[in-house]
Amino acid sequence: MHRFSVLRKSLRDQKWQIVGFGVSLAVMAALDLSIWPAYRDQLQNFELPPALEGFLGGLSIATPEGFLTAEYFSWIPILLIVYAVIQGTGAIAGEESGGTIDLLLAQPVSRHLMVIEKAAAVVIGSVLIVAFGLAGFAVTLPLVDIDIAFADIAVATANILPITLLFFAISLWLGAVAPNRALASAVVIGLATAFYFVNLVASAVSALDSLNYASPFYYYGDGPPLAEGIVWWHVGLLLGVALLFFAATLRSFGARDVSTGGATDVDAATIWRRVIGARP
């Protein structure tokens, strides 16, 4: 088998997803910049409720930073997380449900190497998707009267990657331990939704502010990055937890039996053994 064959195949399989998500980001970036001059004067007399302003990190929506945070950087991570969940649950659980994982493992590629190369493909895909969005900003920014530096936009764009990779790693692990892809997807989507609303509510209600620390979205948006730059320990925390889930995936997948022919029905005891990485 050729070197990096799993990586290359994974990139081929997801190329249209990368293009689709990437073009969506590029178009949204261009549109958000383009409409700023039309709304700039109107927004000077517009005040968001304190709750929503807290969600934007205290930025005023009448500033370029606040406007782009509200219209682009506050929800684009959701789009990237959707991509991460699709790829994460598909890497193991999807191959298993589709009955193709036995074909992959029949090749001279270890389980660990298969997972590592599939993960590398998602890292590359995530970088390419956010690069599309950055290209949309780069093309449009010189054409629009807006007082914001491209370097600041680039920093905020790069800041999307850690939270994307965290949810990918969670999805990958759930795909390795859950009985099927549908359950793995449901759990991680439920977690992402819960974390998002915890961050939203905790940012709005001062009495619940301490709940923010339980949400990955706090570590993504606190600052906020477009105005204050990256908070490096936040990045380190998100990536560190992602690495823990990735290591757990390698352990769980390396120790478990693999269902072939699309069979994915397992009992609770089997799921528990997968979670703790115990061999059957």
Secondary structure, DSSP 8 states (H G I E B T S, - for coil): --TTHHHHHHHHHTHHHHHHHHHHHHHHHHHHHHHHHHHHHHHTT----HHHHHHTTT--TTSHHHHHIIIIITTHHHHHHHHHHHHHHIIIIIHHHTT-HHHHHTSS--HHHHHHHHHHHHHHHHHHHHHHHHHHHHHHGGGS-----HHHHHHHHHTHHHHHHHHHHHHHHHHHHSSSHHHHHHHHHHHHHHHHHHHHHHHH-GGGGGGGGG-HHHHHHSS-HHHH---HHHHHHHHHHHHHHHHHHHHHHHHS----TT-----HHHHHHHHHT---
